[in-house]
Amino acid sequence: MTNAFSTIWRCGVVVMASALWVSGTLATDERAIQFPDVPGFHTVAVDLHTHSVFSDGLVWPDIRVEEARRDGLDLIAITEHLEYQPHADDIPHPDRNRSFELATEYVDQQQLDLLVVNGAEITRDIPPGHVNAVFLADANPLRTNMVMDAFLAADRQEAFVFWNHPAYLDHFPDGVAQLTDMHRELIQRRLLHGIEVANAGSYSAEALQIALDHNLTILGVSDIHGFIDWDYDIHDGGHRTVTLVLARERTAEAVREALLARRTIAWFNNLLIGREDVLMPLLETAITVSDAVVRSQSEVVDVTLSNSSDASVDLRNTNSYRFAEHSAVVRVPAHGQVTLGVTGEPQSAFDLEFEVLTALVAPETHPTLRLHVEVEGR
């Protein structure tokens, strides 16, 4: 290699490496999940269902941590299968806390602003199916032949326990989640607290109805085994399935308290799913009227709606007013704006009302968002 060529080659490597570093930084900033806080609470993004090679995942625990950091999460749970251990011959680990310990060590070494909590997946046939217990002090006592003993062991540790992918086809071939007598007993004894209404790329309307009927916490999780970037098309506008938790503080204990209080919203495929009293404060904070002025030489009022969240919000007009340049359905882009030319001679102050098509408060039920408009100078 000549000196000149060597110099050019080294410069090229430096430039490419710098470009990749900058690209990676920008990608990290752009992919970070961001939702506004609501009055009285922090909006905390969490993923309570993840796997590594210490059960049936494909990556080391520090990759799970790095993905969570890039996605701007506040908290993740490491939830390895207790019973299902396909890599046991290559990675023997009698201590079921080991993956959590490695993830925590990595967070400490890198001084990351990420909360990692210990968890485990109880992996049984239906009933009860697969169940996660998180905020554990020790996962090992949950390894027991009697499934009810596993729930009691989790309860003794004051864990938060939830039913995983309740519409799992291996358990319900028709894809319809159904409560069994064991689930009803667990709920009645307060040994089961939540249910996944969204798992990875799947949503279950029946699971949502079960949550509403039985006062269970609504959850969305990635249940990631491979790479987040592979499964969610992160660089093409996708996002991992997560739970937005309205917590009083950004601490593990505050998140646990909020989960037990059912202050949660599942975010799945740009769809926000939650109880109306929890979901509406987020929508009302995220979607606001940022400007309202009379259009020059007309009576049309240009109303600008702003969106401070990561979710693109589709609104269906239910007003008597019409919009000069839009149909009845309007999209307010994530972290963006849309201006509506409101016709029909509105007054100096009026309300706009919309059905939020990208949100659910019950199966097939969209919430109503009302926005108050005060026209500047009228």
C-alpha positions as CSV (number, residue, x, y, z in Angstrom):
1,M,0.0,0.0,0.0
2,T,1.5,3.3,-1.0
3,N,1.8,6.2,1.4
4,A,-0.7,8.3,-0.6
5,F,-3.2,5.5,-0.9
6,S,-2.7,4.6,2.8
7,T,-3.5,8.2,3.8
8,I,-6.6,8.3,1.6
9,W,-7.8,4.9,2.9
10,R,-7.3,6.0,6.6
11,C,-9.1,9.3,5.9
12,G,-12.0,7.4,4.3
13,V,-12.3,5.1,7.3
14,V,-12.3,8.0,9.7
15,V,-15.0,9.8,7.6
16,M,-17.2,6.7,7.3
17,A,-16.8,6.0,11.1
18,S,-17.7,9.6,11.9
19,A,-20.7,9.5,9.5
20,L,-21.9,6.3,11.2
21,W,-21.4,7.8,14.6
22,V,-23.4,10.9,13.7
23,S,-26.0,8.8,11.9
24,G,-26.3,6.6,15.0
25,T,-26.6,9.7,17.2
26,L,-29.3,11.1,15.1
27,A,-31.1,7.8,14.8
28,T,-31.0,7.5,18.6
29,D,-32.5,10.9,19.0
30,E,-35.2,10.3,16.4
31,R,-36.2,6.9,17.7
32,A,-36.5,7.9,21.3
33,I,-40.1,7.4,22.5
34,Q,-41.4,10.8,23.7
35,F,-44.7,11.6,25.2
36,P,-45.6,14.7,27.3
37,D,-46.1,14.5,31.1
38,V,-49.6,15.0,32.2
39,P,-50.9,17.1,35.2
40,G,-49.6,15.4,38.4
41,F,-47.7,12.6,36.7
42,H,-44.7,11.7,34.6
43,T,-45.3,9.8,31.5
44,V,-42.9,6.9,31.8
45,A,-42.2,4.5,28.9
46,V,-41.6,0.9,30.0
47,D,-41.2,-2.5,28.5
48,L,-42.1,-5.3,30.9
49,H,-41.5,-8.4,28.7
50,T,-38.0,-9.0,27.2
51,H,-35.8,-12.1,26.7
52,S,-32.1,-12.8,26.2
53,V,-30.0,-15.9,25.5
54,F,-30.6,-16.8,29.2
55,S,-33.9,-18.3,28.0
56,D,-35.0,-18.3,24.3
57,G,-33.7,-14.9,23.2
58,L,-31.0,-14.3,20.6
59,V,-28.9,-11.6,22.3
60,W,-26.8,-11.0,25.5
61,P,-28.6,-8.9,28.2
62,D,-26.5,-5.8,27.5
63,I,-28.0,-5.6,24.0
64,R,-31.5,-5.5,25.6
65,V,-30.2,-2.6,27.7
66,E,-28.7,-0.7,24.7
67,E,-31.9,-1.1,22.7
68,A,-33.9,0.3,25.6
69,R,-31.5,3.2,25.9
70,R,-31.7,4.0,22.1
71,D,-35.5,3.8,22.3
72,G,-35.5,6.3,25.2
73,L,-37.2,3.9,27.6
74,D,-37.3,4.7,31.3
75,L,-37.6,1.1,32.6
76,I,-37.3,-2.4,31.3
77,A,-37.9,-5.8,32.9
78,I,-35.7,-8.8,32.1
79,T,-38.2,-11.7,32.1
80,E,-36.6,-15.0,31.2
81,H,-38.6,-18.2,31.0
82,L,-38.3,-20.2,34.2
83,E,-39.0,-23.5,32.6
84,Y,-38.2,-23.1,29.0
85,Q,-34.4,-23.1,28.6
86,P,-33.4,-24.0,25.0
87,H,-29.8,-22.7,25.4
88,A,-29.1,-24.5,28.7
89,D,-26.5,-26.8,27.2
90,D,-24.5,-23.8,25.9
91,I,-25.3,-21.3,28.7
92,P,-26.0,-23.3,31.9
93,H,-27.2,-21.1,34.7
94,P,-29.0,-22.6,37.7
95,D,-29.5,-19.0,39.0
96,R,-32.5,-17.5,37.2
97,N,-31.5,-14.0,38.2
98,R,-28.3,-14.1,36.2
99,S,-29.5,-12.2,33.1
100,F,-30.9,-9.4,35.3
101,E,-27.6,-9.2,37.2
102,L,-25.6,-8.9,33.9
103,A,-28.0,-6.2,32.6
104,T,-27.7,-4.3,35.9
105,E,-23.9,-4.5,35.9
106,Y,-23.9,-3.1,32.3
107,V,-26.2,-0.2,33.3
108,D,-23.9,0.6,36.3
109,Q,-20.7,0.3,34.2
110,Q,-22.0,2.6,31.5
111,Q,-23.7,4.9,34.0
112,L,-27.0,4.8,32.0
113,D,-30.1,6.6,33.0
114,L,-32.3,3.4,32.7
115,L,-34.1,1.5,35.3
116,V,-33.8,-2.3,35.1
117,V,-36.1,-4.6,37.2
118,N,-35.9,-8.3,37.8
119,G,-38.6,-10.5,36.4
120,A,-39.5,-14.0,35.3
121,E,-41.9,-15.7,32.9
122,I,-43.9,-18.6,34.4
123,T,-44.2,-20.9,31.3
124,R,-47.1,-23.3,31.6
125,D,-49.8,-24.8,29.5
126,I,-53.3,-23.2,29.7
127,P,-54.4,-22.7,32.3
128,P,-52.9,-20.3,33.3
129,G,-50.6,-20.1,30.2
130,H,-47.6,-17.8,30.3
131,V,-47.4,-15.2,33.1
132,N,-44.8,-12.6,33.9
133,A,-43.9,-11.6,37.4
134,V,-41.8,-8.4,37.7
135,F,-40.2,-6.3,40.5
136,L,-38.9,-9.6,41.9
137,A,-36.1,-9.8,44.5
138,D,-35.3,-13.4,43.5
139,A,-36.7,-15.3,40.6
140,N,-35.6,-18.7,41.8
141,P,-38.4,-19.4,44.3
142,L,-40.9,-19.3,41.4
143,R,-39.4,-22.5,40.0
144,T,-41.8,-25.0,41.4
145,N,-43.8,-27.9,40.2
146,M,-47.1,-26.5,41.5
147,V,-48.2,-23.5,39.4
148,M,-50.2,-21.9,42.3
149,D,-47.0,-22.0,44.4
150,A,-45.2,-19.9,41.8
151,F,-47.9,-17.2,42.1
152,L,-47.7,-17.4,45.9
153,A,-43.9,-17.0,45.7
154,A,-44.4,-13.9,43.5
155,D,-47.0,-12.5,45.9
156,R,-44.6,-12.9,48.9
157,Q,-42.2,-10.7,47.0
158,E,-44.9,-8.1,46.3
159,A,-44.4,-8.7,42.5
160,F,-46.6,-7.2,39.8
161,V,-48.0,-10.2,37.9
162,F,-49.7,-10.2,34.5
163,W,-51.0,-12.6,31.8
164,N,-48.9,-12.8,28.7
165,H,-50.2,-12.9,25.1
166,P,-53.6,-14.1,26.2
167,A,-54.7,-14.8,22.6
168,Y,-51.6,-17.1,22.0
169,L,-52.6,-19.5,19.2
170,D,-50.9,-22.5,20.9
171,H,-53.4,-22.0,23.8
172,F,-56.4,-20.7,21.9
173,P,-56.3,-21.7,18.2
174,D,-59.1,-19.4,17.3
175,G,-57.1,-16.4,18.5
176,V,-59.7,-15.3,21.1
177,A,-58.5,-14.7,24.6
178,Q,-60.7,-16.4,27.2
179,L,-60.6,-16.5,31.0
180,T,-60.4,-19.9,32.6
181,D,-61.5,-20.8,36.1
182,M,-57.9,-20.6,37.3
183,H,-57.6,-17.0,35.9
184,R,-60.8,-16.0,37.8
185,E,-59.4,-17.5,41.0
186,L,-56.1,-15.7,40.5
187,I,-57.9,-12.4,40.0
188,Q,-60.2,-12.9,42.9
189,R,-57.2,-13.7,45.2
190,R,-55.3,-10.6,43.8
191,L,-52.5,-12.8,42.5
192,L,-53.0,-11.6,38.9
193,H,-52.9,-7.8,38.3
194,G,-52.6,-7.1,34.6
195,I,-53.0,-8.4,31.1
196,E,-51.2,-7.8,27.8
197,V,-53.7,-6.3,25.4
198,A,-50.8,-5.8,22.9
199,N,-47.9,-8.2,22.6
200,A,-45.2,-7.5,19.9
201,G,-47.2,-7.2,16.7
202,S,-50.6,-8.5,18.0
203,Y,-53.6,-6.8,19.6
204,S,-56.4,-8.6,21.4
205,A,-59.8,-6.8,21.7
206,E,-60.9,-9.6,24.0
207,A,-58.0,-9.0,26.3
208,L,-58.9,-5.4,26.5
209,Q,-62.4,-6.3,27.4
210,I,-61.2,-8.7,30.1
211,A,-59.0,-5.9,31.5
212,L,-62.0,-3.6,31.7
213,D,-64.4,-6.2,33.1
214,H,-62.0,-7.5,35.7
215,N,-60.1,-4.3,36.7
216,L,-56.8,-5.5,35.3
217,T,-53.9,-3.3,34.3
218,I,-53.7,-2.7,30.5
219,L,-50.3,-3.5,29.1
220,G,-48.4,-3.4,25.8
221,V,-45.0,-5.2,25.6
222,S,-42.4,-6.0,23.0
223,D,-41.8,-9.6,24.1
224,I,-38.6,-9.2,22.2
225,H,-36.4,-12.2,21.4
226,G,-34.4,-11.1,18.4
227,F,-33.5,-7.4,17.7
228,I,-35.9,-4.5,18.1
229,D,-34.7,-3.0,14.8
230,W,-35.5,-6.3,13.0
231,D,-39.0,-6.7,14.5
232,Y,-40.2,-3.1,14.5
233,D,-38.8,-1.4,11.4
234,I,-37.4,1.3,13.7
235,H,-35.6,3.2,10.9
236,D,-38.7,3.2,8.7
237,G,-41.1,4.9,11.2
238,G,-41.9,1.9,13.4
239,H,-41.8,1.7,17.2
240,R,-41.6,-1.0,19.8
241,T,-44.8,-1.9,21.6
242,V,-44.6,-0.4,25.1
243,T,-46.6,0.7,28.1
244,L,-46.9,4.3,29.0
245,V,-47.1,4.5,32.8
246,L,-48.4,7.7,34.6
247,A,-46.1,7.7,37.6
248,R,-45.6,10.2,40.3
249,E,-41.8,9.9,40.0
250,R,-39.3,8.3,37.6
251,T,-38.4,5.5,40.0
252,A,-39.0,1.8,40.0
253,E,-41.2,2.0,43.1
254,A,-43.3,4.7,41.6
255,V,-43.8,2.7,38.4
256,R,-44.8,-0.3,40.4
257,E,-47.3,1.8,42.3
258,A,-48.8,3.2,39.0
259,L,-49.0,-0.3,37.5
260,L,-51.0,-1.5,40.5
261,A,-53.2,1.6,40.3
262,R,-53.9,0.8,36.6
263,R,-52.6,4.2,35.3
264,T,-51.3,2.7,32.0
265,I,-51.7,3.1,28.3
266,A,-50.5,0.5,25.7
267,W,-48.9,2.0,22.6
268,F,-49.1,-0.5,19.8
269,N,-48.6,0.2,16.1
270,N,-49.3,3.9,16.6
271,L,-52.5,3.0,18.5
272,L,-53.0,4.3,22.1
273,I,-55.1,1.9,24.2
274,G,-56.2,2.7,27.8
275,R,-59.0,3.5,30.2
276,E,-60.7,6.8,29.3
277,D,-59.8,8.5,32.6
278,V,-56.1,7.6,32.0
279,L,-55.9,8.1,28.3
280,M,-57.7,11.5,27.9
281,P,-55.3,13.5,30.0
282,L,-52.5,12.4,27.7
283,L,-54.4,13.2,24.6
284,E,-55.5,16.6,26.0
285,T,-51.9,17.4,26.9
286,A,-50.5,16.2,23.6
287,I,-53.0,17.7,21.1
288,T,-53.5,21.5,21.6
289,V,-54.7,24.6,19.7
290,S,-51.5,26.6,19.2
291,D,-53.0,29.3,16.9
292,A,-56.3,30.6,15.6
293,V,-56.5,33.5,13.3
294,V,-59.0,34.8,10.7
295,R,-57.7,34.2,7.1
296,S,-57.0,37.4,5.2
297,Q,-60.1,38.8,3.3
298,S,-62.4,36.0,4.5
299,E,-64.3,34.6,7.4
300,V,-62.4,31.4,7.4
301,V,-60.6,30.7,10.7
302,D,-57.2,29.0,10.4
303,V,-56.9,26.8,13.5
304,T,-53.5,25.2,14.1
305,L,-53.4,22.0,16.0
306,S,-50.0,20.9,17.5
307,N,-48.9,17.4,18.7
308,S,-46.2,17.0,21.3
309,S,-46.2,13.2,21.3
310,D,-44.6,10.4,19.3
311,A,-48.0,9.2,18.1
312,S,-49.5,10.5,14.9
313,V,-53.1,11.2,15.8
314,D,-56.0,10.8,13.4
315,L,-59.0,12.9,14.2
316,R,-62.5,12.5,12.7
317,N,-64.5,15.7,12.6
318,T,-67.8,15.5,14.5
319,N,-68.6,19.2,14.4
320,S,-71.1,21.1,12.3
321,Y,-68.2,23.1,10.9
322,R,-66.2,22.0,7.9
323,F,-62.6,22.4,6.9
324,A,-61.6,24.3,3.7
325,E,-58.7,22.1,2.7
326,H,-59.4,18.8,4.6
327,S,-61.9,16.0,4.6
328,A,-63.6,14.8,7.8
329,V,-60.5,12.9,8.9
330,V,-57.4,14.9,9.7
331,R,-53.9,13.6,10.8
332,V,-51.9,15.6,13.3
333,P,-48.3,14.3,12.8
334,A,-46.1,13.2,15.6
335,H,-44.3,16.3,17.0
336,G,-45.9,18.3,14.2
337,Q,-48.8,20.6,13.3
338,V,-51.8,20.8,11.0
339,T,-53.8,23.9,10.1
340,L,-57.5,23.6,9.6
341,G,-59.4,26.2,7.7
342,V,-62.7,26.2,9.7
343,T,-65.6,27.4,7.6
344,G,-69.2,28.2,8.6
345,E,-68.7,31.6,10.2
346,P,-67.6,30.4,13.7
347,Q,-67.7,32.9,16.6
348,S,-64.8,34.5,18.4
349,A,-64.7,31.4,20.7
350,F,-65.9,27.9,19.9
351,D,-65.2,24.3,20.4
352,L,-64.0,21.7,18.0
353,E,-64.9,18.0,18.7
354,F,-63.2,15.0,17.2
355,E,-63.3,11.2,17.5
356,V,-59.7,10.0,18.0
357,L,-59.4,7.2,15.6
358,T,-55.9,6.2,16.7
359,A,-57.0,5.6,20.3
360,L,-59.2,3.0,22.0
361,V,-60.9,3.1,25.4
362,A,-62.8,-0.2,24.8
363,P,-63.0,-2.6,21.9
364,E,-64.1,-0.7,18.8
365,T,-64.6,2.4,20.9
366,H,-62.7,5.7,20.2
367,P,-62.6,8.6,22.7
368,T,-63.9,12.1,22.0
369,L,-61.5,15.0,22.1
370,R,-62.8,18.5,22.6
371,L,-60.6,21.5,21.8
372,H,-61.5,25.1,22.8
373,V,-60.6,27.7,20.2
374,E,-60.3,31.4,20.9
375,V,-59.8,33.4,17.7
376,E,-57.1,36.0,17.8
377,G,-58.3,39.6,17.2
378,R,-62.0,38.7,16.6
